[in-house]
C-alpha cells in the first residue's frame, strides 16, 4: 500500500480543499456585506442632509 493511495491522505487532502473553498467564499461574502453597509450609510447621510436643507428653506 503506497502513501499516495492511503485513505488517510485522501481524507486530509479533501478536508483541506473544502476548508479552503469555504474560507474563500465566506471572506468574499463578508467583504460584500461591508461594502453594502458602507454604501447604505452614505445614502442615509445624504438623505438626511437633503431633508435638513429642505426644512431650512421652508422656514
N, CA, C and O atoms as a Tripos MOL2 file, in Angstrom:
@<TRIPOS>MOLECULE
protein
  236   235    59     0     0
PROTEIN
NO_CHARGES

@<TRIPOS>ATOM
      1 N           0.8500   -1.1800    0.0000 N.3       1 UNK1
      2 CA          0.0000    0.0000    0.0000 C.3       1 UNK1
      3 C           0.8980    1.2460    0.0000 C.2       1 UNK1
      4 O           1.7150    1.4300    0.9020 O.2       1 UNK1
      5 N           0.7410    2.0690   -0.9870 N.am      2 UNK2
      6 CA          1.5570    3.2740   -1.0750 C.3       2 UNK2
      7 C           0.8680    4.4240   -0.3440 C.2       2 UNK2
      8 O          -0.3350    4.3820   -0.0870 O.2       2 UNK2
      9 N           1.6330    5.4250   -0.0220 N.am      3 UNK3
     10 CA          1.0960    6.5760    0.7090 C.3       3 UNK3
     11 C           0.1440    7.3810   -0.1780 C.2       3 UNK3
     12 O          -0.8040    7.9730    0.3370 O.2       3 UNK3
     13 N           0.3630    7.4190   -1.4730 N.am      4 UNK4
     14 CA         -0.4790    8.2010   -2.3710 C.3       4 UNK4
     15 C          -1.9140    7.7030   -2.3750 C.2       4 UNK4
     16 O          -2.8330    8.5070   -2.5350 O.2       4 UNK4
     17 N          -2.1350    6.4280   -2.2090 N.am      5 UNK5
     18 CA         -3.4740    5.8620   -2.2690 C.3       5 UNK5
     19 C          -4.0790    5.6320   -0.8870 C.2       5 UNK5
     20 O          -5.1370    5.0130   -0.7800 O.2       5 UNK5
     21 N          -3.4460    6.1030    0.1420 N.am      6 UNK6
     22 CA         -3.9180    5.8990    1.5040 C.3       6 UNK6
     23 C          -5.2230    6.6670    1.7340 C.2       6 UNK6
     24 O          -5.3240    7.8310    1.3450 O.2       6 UNK6
     25 N          -6.2140    6.0430    2.3530 N.am      7 UNK7
     26 CA         -7.4640    6.7480    2.6570 C.3       7 UNK7
     27 C          -7.2430    7.9430    3.5800 C.2       7 UNK7
     28 O          -7.9640    8.9370    3.4890 O.2       7 UNK7
     29 N          -6.2650    7.8540    4.4560 N.am      8 UNK8
     30 CA         -5.9660    8.9660    5.3530 C.3       8 UNK8
     31 C          -5.4980   10.1890    4.5640 C.2       8 UNK8
     32 O          -5.9350   11.3080    4.8340 O.2       8 UNK8
     33 N          -4.6270    9.9800    3.6090 N.am      9 UNK9
     34 CA         -4.1210   11.0820    2.7840 C.3       9 UNK9
     35 C          -5.2450   11.6800    1.9470 C.2       9 UNK9
     36 O          -5.3370   12.8980    1.7910 O.2       9 UNK9
     37 N          -6.0990   10.8120    1.4110 N.am     10 UNK10
     38 CA         -7.2380   11.3110    0.6240 C.3      10 UNK10
     39 C          -8.1790   12.1340    1.4960 C.2      10 UNK10
     40 O          -8.6680   13.1790    1.0670 O.2      10 UNK10
     41 N          -8.4330   11.6730    2.7010 N.am     11 UNK11
     42 CA         -9.3110   12.4050    3.6130 C.3      11 UNK11
     43 C          -8.7410   13.7530    4.0050 C.2      11 UNK11
     44 O          -9.4590   14.7520    4.0440 O.2      11 UNK11
     45 N          -7.4500   13.7800    4.2940 N.am     12 UNK12
     46 CA         -6.8000   15.0360    4.6690 C.3      12 UNK12
     47 C          -6.8130   16.0180    3.5070 C.2      12 UNK12
     48 O          -7.1030   17.2000    3.6940 O.2      12 UNK12
     49 N          -6.5020   15.5350    2.3090 N.am     13 UNK13
     50 CA         -6.4790   16.4460    1.1570 C.3      13 UNK13
     51 C          -7.8820   16.9480    0.8200 C.2      13 UNK13
     52 O          -8.0460   18.1040    0.4300 O.2      13 UNK13
     53 N          -8.8870   16.0960    0.9660 N.am     14 UNK14
     54 CA        -10.2690   16.5310    0.7290 C.3      14 UNK14
     55 C         -10.6770   17.5790    1.7540 C.2      14 UNK14
     56 O         -11.3070   18.5780    1.4040 O.2      14 UNK14
     57 N         -10.3250   17.3600    3.0110 N.am     15 UNK15
     58 CA        -10.6500   18.3290    4.0580 C.3      15 UNK15
     59 C          -9.9870   19.6690    3.8310 C.2      15 UNK15
     60 O         -10.6050   20.7160    4.0220 O.2      15 UNK15
     61 N          -8.7260   19.6400    3.4230 N.am     16 UNK16
     62 CA         -8.0160   20.8880    3.1470 C.3      16 UNK16
     63 C          -8.6530   21.6210    1.9730 C.2      16 UNK16
     64 O          -8.8030   22.8420    2.0060 O.2      16 UNK16
     65 N          -9.0220   20.8870    0.9510 N.am     17 UNK17
     66 CA         -9.6380   21.5020   -0.2350 C.3      17 UNK17
     67 C         -10.9560   22.1740    0.1080 C.2      17 UNK17
     68 O         -11.1770   23.3340   -0.2400 O.2      17 UNK17
     69 N         -11.8380   21.4430    0.7960 N.am     18 UNK18
     70 CA        -13.1420   22.0200    1.1430 C.3      18 UNK18
     71 C         -13.0070   23.1370    2.1700 C.2      18 UNK18
     72 O         -13.7650   24.1060    2.1260 O.2      18 UNK18
     73 N         -12.0750   23.0220    3.0760 N.am     19 UNK19
     74 CA        -11.8540   24.0760    4.0510 C.3      19 UNK19
     75 C         -11.3860   25.3680    3.4000 C.2      19 UNK19
     76 O         -11.8350   26.4560    3.7620 O.2      19 UNK19
     77 N         -10.4910   25.2420    2.4470 N.am     20 UNK20
     78 CA        -10.0060   26.4150    1.7250 C.3      20 UNK20
     79 C         -11.1200   27.0620    0.9120 C.2      20 UNK20
     80 O         -11.2450   28.2870    0.8860 O.2      20 UNK20
     81 N         -11.9210   26.2470    0.2550 N.am     21 UNK21
     82 CA        -13.0350   26.7810   -0.5370 C.3      21 UNK21
     83 C         -14.0420   27.5030    0.3620 C.2      21 UNK21
     84 O         -14.5330   28.5740    0.0050 O.2      21 UNK21
     85 N         -14.3460   26.9300    1.5070 N.am     22 UNK22
     86 CA        -15.2910   27.5660    2.4310 C.3      22 UNK22
     87 C         -14.7360   28.8860    2.9470 C.2      22 UNK22
     88 O         -15.4730   29.8650    3.0670 O.2      22 UNK22
     89 N         -13.4430   28.9200    3.2540 N.am     23 UNK23
     90 CA        -12.8200   30.1530    3.7330 C.3      23 UNK23
     91 C         -12.8850   31.2540    2.6830 C.2      23 UNK23
     92 O         -13.2010   32.4010    2.9980 O.2      23 UNK23
     93 N         -12.5870   30.9070    1.4430 N.am     24 UNK24
     94 CA        -12.5990   31.9040    0.3680 C.3      24 UNK24
     95 C         -14.0100   32.4540    0.1650 C.2      24 UNK24
     96 O         -14.1910   33.6610    0.0040 O.2      24 UNK24
     97 N         -14.9990   31.5780    0.1730 N.am     25 UNK25
     98 CA        -16.3800   32.0340   -0.0340 C.3      25 UNK25
     99 C         -16.8470   32.9330    1.1020 C.2      25 UNK25
    100 O         -17.4580   33.9710    0.8490 O.2      25 UNK25
    101 N         -16.5740   32.5590    2.3440 N.am     26 UNK26
    102 CA        -17.0340   33.3800    3.4630 C.3      26 UNK26
    103 C         -16.3050   34.7050    3.5260 C.2      26 UNK26
    104 O         -16.9050   35.7120    3.9010 O.2      26 UNK26
    105 N         -15.0330   34.7400    3.1710 N.am     27 UNK27
    106 CA        -14.3180   36.0180    3.1960 C.3      27 UNK27
    107 C         -14.8470   36.9590    2.1190 C.2      27 UNK27
    108 O         -14.9290   38.1670    2.3430 O.2      27 UNK27
    109 N         -15.2060   36.4240    0.9560 N.am     28 UNK28
    110 CA        -15.7830   37.2780   -0.0880 C.3      28 UNK28
    111 C         -17.1490   37.7990    0.3260 C.2      28 UNK28
    112 O         -17.4850   38.9470    0.0350 O.2      28 UNK28
    113 N         -17.9400   36.9760    0.9980 N.am     29 UNK29
    114 CA        -19.2610   37.4050    1.4360 C.3      29 UNK29
    115 C         -19.1460   38.5160    2.4680 C.2      29 UNK29
    116 O         -19.9340   39.4610    2.4380 O.2      29 UNK29
    117 N         -18.1840   38.4260    3.3820 N.am     30 UNK30
    118 CA        -18.0130   39.4570    4.3940 C.3      30 UNK30
    119 C         -17.5930   40.7790    3.7730 C.2      30 UNK30
    120 O         -18.0470   41.8320    4.2190 O.2      30 UNK30
    121 N         -16.7470   40.7520    2.7660 N.am     31 UNK31
    122 CA        -16.3340   41.9810    2.0920 C.3      31 UNK31
    123 C         -17.5220   42.6280    1.3970 C.2      31 UNK31
    124 O         -17.6570   43.8520    1.4060 O.2      31 UNK31
    125 N         -18.3770   41.8190    0.8000 N.am     32 UNK32
    126 CA        -19.5620   42.3480    0.1340 C.3      32 UNK32
    127 C         -20.5150   42.9910    1.1210 C.2      32 UNK32
    128 O         -21.1170   44.0210    0.8180 O.2      32 UNK32
    129 N         -20.6600   42.4040    2.2920 N.am     33 UNK33
    130 CA        -21.5370   42.9680    3.3190 C.3      33 UNK33
    131 C         -21.0040   44.3030    3.8060 C.2      33 UNK33
    132 O         -21.7740   45.2370    4.0300 O.2      33 UNK33
    133 N         -19.6880   44.3980    3.9700 N.am     34 UNK34
    134 CA        -19.1010   45.6520    4.4290 C.3      34 UNK34
    135 C         -19.3260   46.7550    3.4100 C.2      34 UNK34
    136 O         -19.6420   47.8860    3.7800 O.2      34 UNK34
    137 N         -19.1660   46.4380    2.1310 N.am     35 UNK35
    138 CA        -19.3810   47.4360    1.0820 C.3      35 UNK35
    139 C         -20.8390   47.8770    1.0560 C.2      35 UNK35
    140 O         -21.1300   49.0600    0.8770 O.2      35 UNK35
    141 N         -21.7510   46.9320    1.2340 N.am     36 UNK36
    142 CA        -23.1710   47.2530    1.2260 C.3      36 UNK36
    143 C         -23.5320   48.1450    2.4040 C.2      36 UNK36
    144 O         -24.2730   49.1150    2.2460 O.2      36 UNK36
    145 N         -23.0100   47.8220    3.5870 N.am     37 UNK37
    146 CA        -23.2850   48.6400    4.7690 C.3      37 UNK37
    147 C         -22.7310   50.0460    4.5910 C.2      37 UNK37
    148 O         -23.3760   51.0210    4.9740 O.2      37 UNK37
    149 N         -21.5540   50.1540    4.0200 N.am     38 UNK38
    150 CA        -20.9400   51.4530    3.8070 C.3      38 UNK38
    151 C         -21.7550   52.2890    2.8300 C.2      38 UNK38
    152 O         -21.9810   53.4780    3.0580 O.2      38 UNK38
    153 N         -22.1910   51.6700    1.7500 N.am     39 UNK39
    154 CA        -22.9930   52.3920    0.7540 C.3      39 UNK39
    155 C         -24.3350   52.8170    1.3410 C.2      39 UNK39
    156 O         -24.8130   53.9190    1.0730 O.2      39 UNK39
    157 N         -24.9390   51.9470    2.1380 N.am     40 UNK40
    158 CA        -26.2150   52.2880    2.7620 C.3      40 UNK40
    159 C         -26.0400   53.4460    3.7380 C.2      40 UNK40
    160 O         -26.8910   54.3330    3.8060 O.2      40 UNK40
    161 N         -24.9610   53.4440    4.4790 N.am     41 UNK41
    162 CA        -24.6960   54.5330    5.4190 C.3      41 UNK41
    163 C         -24.5230   55.8640    4.7150 C.2      41 UNK41
    164 O         -25.0480   56.8840    5.1640 O.2      41 UNK41
    165 N         -23.7880   55.8570    3.6130 N.am     42 UNK42
    166 CA        -23.6040   57.0980    2.8510 C.3      42 UNK42
    167 C         -24.9270   57.5840    2.2670 C.2      42 UNK42
    168 O         -25.1880   58.7860    2.2340 O.2      42 UNK42
    169 N         -25.7530   56.6600    1.8090 N.am     43 UNK43
    170 CA        -27.0430   57.0460    1.2410 C.3      43 UNK43
    171 C         -27.9340   57.6700    2.3130 C.2      43 UNK43
    172 O         -28.6120   58.6630    2.0510 O.2      43 UNK43
    173 N         -27.9390   57.1060    3.4980 N.am     44 UNK44
    174 CA        -28.7490   57.6600    4.5840 C.3      44 UNK44
    175 C         -28.2410   59.0370    5.0040 C.2      44 UNK44
    176 O         -29.0390   59.9260    5.3020 O.2      44 UNK44
    177 N         -26.9310   59.2180    5.0300 N.am     45 UNK45
    178 CA        -26.3740   60.5180    5.3850 C.3      45 UNK45
    179 C         -26.7650   61.5830    4.3670 C.2      45 UNK45
    180 O         -27.1320   62.6960    4.7420 O.2      45 UNK45
    181 N         -26.6900   61.2490    3.0930 N.am     46 UNK46
    182 CA        -27.0440   62.2360    2.0690 C.3      46 UNK46
    183 C         -28.5380   62.5330    2.0910 C.2      46 UNK46
    184 O         -28.9470   63.6650    1.8330 O.2      46 UNK46
    185 N         -29.3500   61.5390    2.3930 N.am     47 UNK47
    186 CA        -30.7950   61.7640    2.5090 C.3      47 UNK47
    187 C         -31.0900   62.6810    3.6930 C.2      47 UNK47
    188 O         -31.9300   63.5750    3.5890 O.2      47 UNK47
    189 N         -30.4180   62.4690    4.7980 N.am     48 UNK48
    190 CA        -30.6170   63.3190    5.9740 C.3      48 UNK48
    191 C         -30.2100   64.7560    5.6760 C.2      48 UNK48
    192 O         -30.8980   65.6900    6.0880 O.2      48 UNK48
    193 N         -29.1110   64.9440    4.9730 N.am     49 UNK49
    194 CA        -28.6690   66.2890    4.6050 C.3      49 UNK49
    195 C         -29.6860   66.9670    3.7020 C.2      49 UNK49
    196 O         -29.9690   68.1550    3.8600 O.2      49 UNK49
    197 N         -30.2380   66.2100    2.7530 N.am     50 UNK50
    198 CA        -31.2300   66.7750    1.8420 C.3      50 UNK50
    199 C         -32.4820   67.2080    2.6020 C.2      50 UNK50
    200 O         -33.0220   68.2840    2.3460 O.2      50 UNK50
    201 N         -32.9390   66.3850    3.5240 N.am     51 UNK51
    202 CA        -34.1250   66.7260    4.3100 C.3      51 UNK51
    203 C         -33.8440   67.9480    5.1730 C.2      51 UNK51
    204 O         -34.7170   68.8040    5.3130 O.2      51 UNK51
    205 N         -32.6610   68.0530    5.7510 N.am     52 UNK52
    206 CA        -32.2980   69.2270    6.5470 C.3      52 UNK52
    207 C         -32.3180   70.4910    5.7050 C.2      52 UNK52
    208 O         -32.8170   71.5250    6.1490 O.2      52 UNK52
    209 N         -31.7800   70.4170    4.4940 N.am     53 UNK53
    210 CA        -31.7630   71.5910    3.6180 C.3      53 UNK53
    211 C         -33.1750   72.0090    3.2360 C.2      53 UNK53
    212 O         -33.4720   73.2030    3.1880 O.2      53 UNK53
    213 N         -34.0460   71.0480    2.9650 N.am     54 UNK54
    214 CA        -35.4260   71.3590    2.5860 C.3      54 UNK54
    215 C         -36.1500   72.0240    3.7610 C.2      54 UNK54
    216 O         -36.8590   73.0140    3.5750 O.2      54 UNK54
    217 N         -35.9710   71.4840    4.9590 N.am     55 UNK55
    218 CA        -36.6540   72.0790    6.1270 C.3      55 UNK55
    219 C         -36.1100   73.4550    6.4190 C.2      55 UNK55
    220 O         -36.8650   74.3250    6.8520 O.2      55 UNK55
    221 N         -34.8130   73.6920    6.1970 N.am     56 UNK56
    222 CA        -34.2520   75.0240    6.4040 C.3      56 UNK56
    223 C         -34.8450   76.0190    5.4150 C.2      56 UNK56
    224 O         -35.1020   77.1630    5.7890 O.2      56 UNK56
    225 N         -35.0670   75.6260    4.1790 N.am     57 UNK57
    226 CA        -35.6300   76.5160    3.1570 C.3      57 UNK57
    227 C         -37.0960   76.7860    3.4060 C.2      57 UNK57
    228 O         -37.6030   77.8410    3.0240 O.2      57 UNK57
    229 N         -37.7860   75.8580    4.0360 N.am     58 UNK58
    230 CA        -39.2150   76.0600    4.3050 C.3      58 UNK58
    231 C         -39.4560   76.9920    5.4950 C.2      58 UNK58
    232 O         -40.5610   77.5120    5.6530 O.2      58 UNK58
    233 N         -38.4620   77.2050    6.3140 N.am     59 UNK59
    234 CA        -38.6300   78.0740    7.4930 C.3      59 UNK59
    235 C         -38.6000   79.5140    7.1370 C.2      59 UNK59
    236 O         -38.7270   80.3690    8.0120 O.2      59 UNK59
@<TRIPOS>BOND
     1     1     2 1
     2     2     3 1
     3     3     4 2
     4     3     5 am
     5     5     6 1
     6     6     7 1
     7     7     8 2
     8     7     9 am
     9     9    10 1
    10    10    11 1
    11    11    12 2
    12    11    13 am
    13    13    14 1
    14    14    15 1
    15    15    16 2
    16    15    17 am
    17    17    18 1
    18    18    19 1
    19    19    20 2
    20    19    21 am
    21    21    22 1
    22    22    23 1
    23    23    24 2
    24    23    25 am
    25    25    26 1
    26    26    27 1
    27    27    28 2
    28    27    29 am
    29    29    30 1
    30    30    31 1
    31    31    32 2
    32    31    33 am
    33    33    34 1
    34    34    35 1
    35    35    36 2
    36    35    37 am
    37    37    38 1
    38    38    39 1
    39    39    40 2
    40    39    41 am
    41    41    42 1
    42    42    43 1
    43    43    44 2
    44    43    45 am
    45    45    46 1
    46    46    47 1
    47    47    48 2
    48    47    49 am
    49    49    50 1
    50    50    51 1
    51    51    52 2
    52    51    53 am
    53    53    54 1
    54    54    55 1
    55    55    56 2
    56    55    57 am
    57    57    58 1
    58    58    59 1
    59    59    60 2
    60    59    61 am
    61    61    62 1
    62    62    63 1
    63    63    64 2
    64    63    65 am
    65    65    66 1
    66    66    67 1
    67    67    68 2
    68    67    69 am
    69    69    70 1
    70    70    71 1
    71    71    72 2
    72    71    73 am
    73    73    74 1
    74    74    75 1
    75    75    76 2
    76    75    77 am
    77    77    78 1
    78    78    79 1
    79    79    80 2
    80    79    81 am
    81    81    82 1
    82    82    83 1
    83    83    84 2
    84    83    85 am
    85    85    86 1
    86    86    87 1
    87    87    88 2
    88    87    89 am
    89    89    90 1
    90    90    91 1
    91    91    92 2
    92    91    93 am
    93    93    94 1
    94    94    95 1
    95    95    96 2
    96    95    97 am
    97    97    98 1
    98    98    99 1
    99    99   100 2
   100    99   101 am
   101   101   102 1
   102   102   103 1
   103   103   104 2
   104   103   105 am
   105   105   106 1
   106   106   107 1
   107   107   108 2
   108   107   109 am
   109   109   110 1
   110   110   111 1
   111   111   112 2
   112   111   113 am
   113   113   114 1
   114   114   115 1
   115   115   116 2
   116   115   117 am
   117   117   118 1
   118   118   119 1
   119   119   120 2
   120   119   121 am
   121   121   122 1
   122   122   123 1
   123   123   124 2
   124   123   125 am
   125   125   126 1
   126   126   127 1
   127   127   128 2
   128   127   129 am
   129   129   130 1
   130   130   131 1
   131   131   132 2
   132   131   133 am
   133   133   134 1
   134   134   135 1
   135   135   136 2
   136   135   137 am
   137   137   138 1
   138   138   139 1
   139   139   140 2
   140   139   141 am
   141   141   142 1
   142   142   143 1
   143   143   144 2
   144   143   145 am
   145   145   146 1
   146   146   147 1
   147   147   148 2
   148   147   149 am
   149   149   150 1
   150   150   151 1
   151   151   152 2
   152   151   153 am
   153   153   154 1
   154   154   155 1
   155   155   156 2
   156   155   157 am
   157   157   158 1
   158   158   159 1
   159   159   160 2
   160   159   161 am
   161   161   162 1
   162   162   163 1
   163   163   164 2
   164   163   165 am
   165   165   166 1
   166   166   167 1
   167   167   168 2
   168   167   169 am
   169   169   170 1
   170   170   171 1
   171   171   172 2
   172   171   173 am
   173   173   174 1
   174   174   175 1
   175   175   176 2
   176   175   177 am
   177   177   178 1
   178   178   179 1
   179   179   180 2
   180   179   181 am
   181   181   182 1
   182   182   183 1
   183   183   184 2
   184   183   185 am
   185   185   186 1
   186   186   187 1
   187   187   188 2
   188   187   189 am
   189   189   190 1
   190   190   191 1
   191   191   192 2
   192   191   193 am
   193   193   194 1
   194   194   195 1
   195   195   196 2
   196   195   197 am
   197   197   198 1
   198   198   199 1
   199   199   200 2
   200   199   201 am
   201   201   202 1
   202   202   203 1
   203   203   204 2
   204   203   205 am
   205   205   206 1
   206   206   207 1
   207   207   208 2
   208   207   209 am
   209   209   210 1
   210   210   211 1
   211   211   212 2
   212   211   213 am
   213   213   214 1
   214   214   215 1
   215   215   216 2
   216   215   217 am
   217   217   218 1
   218   218   219 1
   219   219   220 2
   220   219   221 am
   221   221   222 1
   222   222   223 1
   223   223   224 2
   224   223   225 am
   225   225   226 1
   226   226   227 1
   227   227   228 2
   228   227   229 am
   229   229   230 1
   230   230   231 1
   231   231   232 2
   232   231   233 am
   233   233   234 1
   234   234   235 1
   235   235   236 2
@<TRIPOS>SUBSTRUCTURE
     1 UNK1         2 RESIDUE 1 A UNK
     2 UNK2         6 RESIDUE 1 A UNK
     3 UNK3        10 RESIDUE 1 A UNK
     4 UNK4        14 RESIDUE 1 A UNK
     5 UNK5        18 RESIDUE 1 A UNK
     6 UNK6        22 RESIDUE 1 A UNK
     7 UNK7        26 RESIDUE 1 A UNK
     8 UNK8        30 RESIDUE 1 A UNK
     9 UNK9        34 RESIDUE 1 A UNK
    10 UNK10       38 RESIDUE 1 A UNK
    11 UNK11       42 RESIDUE 1 A UNK
    12 UNK12       46 RESIDUE 1 A UNK
    13 UNK13       50 RESIDUE 1 A UNK
    14 UNK14       54 RESIDUE 1 A UNK
    15 UNK15       58 RESIDUE 1 A UNK
    16 UNK16       62 RESIDUE 1 A UNK
    17 UNK17       66 RESIDUE 1 A UNK
    18 UNK18       70 RESIDUE 1 A UNK
    19 UNK19       74 RESIDUE 1 A UNK
    20 UNK20       78 RESIDUE 1 A UNK
    21 UNK21       82 RESIDUE 1 A UNK
    22 UNK22       86 RESIDUE 1 A UNK
    23 UNK23       90 RESIDUE 1 A UNK
    24 UNK24       94 RESIDUE 1 A UNK
    25 UNK25       98 RESIDUE 1 A UNK
    26 UNK26      102 RESIDUE 1 A UNK
    27 UNK27      106 RESIDUE 1 A UNK
    28 UNK28      110 RESIDUE 1 A UNK
    29 UNK29      114 RESIDUE 1 A UNK
    30 UNK30      118 RESIDUE 1 A UNK
    31 UNK31      122 RESIDUE 1 A UNK
    32 UNK32      126 RESIDUE 1 A UNK
    33 UNK33      130 RESIDUE 1 A UNK
    34 UNK34      134 RESIDUE 1 A UNK
    35 UNK35      138 RESIDUE 1 A UNK
    36 UNK36      142 RESIDUE 1 A UNK
    37 UNK37      146 RESIDUE 1 A UNK
    38 UNK38      150 RESIDUE 1 A UNK
    39 UNK39      154 RESIDUE 1 A UNK
    40 UNK40      158 RESIDUE 1 A UNK
    41 UNK41      162 RESIDUE 1 A UNK
    42 UNK42      166 RESIDUE 1 A UNK
    43 UNK43      170 RESIDUE 1 A UNK
    44 UNK44      174 RESIDUE 1 A UNK
    45 UNK45      178 RESIDUE 1 A UNK
    46 UNK46      182 RESIDUE 1 A UNK
    47 UNK47      186 RESIDUE 1 A UNK
    48 UNK48      190 RESIDUE 1 A UNK
    49 UNK49      194 RESIDUE 1 A UNK
    50 UNK50      198 RESIDUE 1 A UNK
    51 UNK51      202 RESIDUE 1 A UNK
    52 UNK52      206 RESIDUE 1 A UNK
    53 UNK53      210 RESIDUE 1 A UNK
    54 UNK54      214 RESIDUE 1 A UNK
    55 UNK55      218 RESIDUE 1 A UNK
    56 UNK56      222 RESIDUE 1 A UNK
    57 UNK57      226 RESIDUE 1 A UNK
    58 UNK58      230 RESIDUE 1 A UNK
    59 UNK59      234 RESIDUE 1 A UNK
